[in-house]
Amino acid sequence: MQATAQNLSISIPYCPCFQEITGNLTTAIVLQQLEYWSSRYHAGFYKFLSIPAKHHPSYRCNNSWTE
């Protein structure tokens, strides 16, 4: 994906402290994303683990954990 001014303006800065906690870069990024979304949606949020087998009205293309 090519970086543009638009998608850079919505990026979340990387916090090395999460890697210190987890000991793994990938896990740190996932933890950071969970922290970010939890702070934005105080009532909770969910993501699909993968593309649903059947149509689901809340699913958005390319927005599951595995995608």
N, C-alpha and C positions, 0 to 999 in steps of 0.2 A: 504494500500500500504506500503510495507516495504521500509524503507529508505536505500538507497545505496549511495556510494560515487558519482556515476554518477548523480542521480537526486538531490542530495543536492548541487552539484556544480552549478546547474542552477536555484536554488531557489531564490526568491526575498525576501530580508529581510522585516520583518513587521515593519512599521513605526507607532508608537502610535499616532503621530500627526493627522493622518487621522481619528482615532477614536474620538479624541477630537473635530474635525470639524463636524463629522457626528453624534456622540453620539451612534453609533451602530457598533459592530465589523464586522458583515457581510457586511454592507454598506461600511465600511472603507476598507475592503479587495477588494471589487469591485472597489471602487474609486482608490485604489492604483494600481490595475491591469490596469485600464484605463489610469492612468498617465504613467505607464511603457510602454504600447503599443503605446501611443501617442508620447512618446519621441523616440521610435524606428522607427516609420513610420510617418514621417513628412507630407507626402502626404495624410495621412489618412489610416484607416483600418476598417474592418467590421467583425462581427461575426454573425453567424446564431443564432436566438433566440432559435430555437429547431431544431430537425432533419427535414429536408425538406420533404414534402409529395412526391415530385417528385425528381428524380435524378438531382443533380446540380454539375457541374464539380468542383466547388470551395469548396464544402463541404468535410470536413475531419472527419472521425468517432471520436466520443468523444470530439469534439471541438466546440460545441455550448454552449451558456450561460446556458441552462438548464441541460446540461449533466455534 
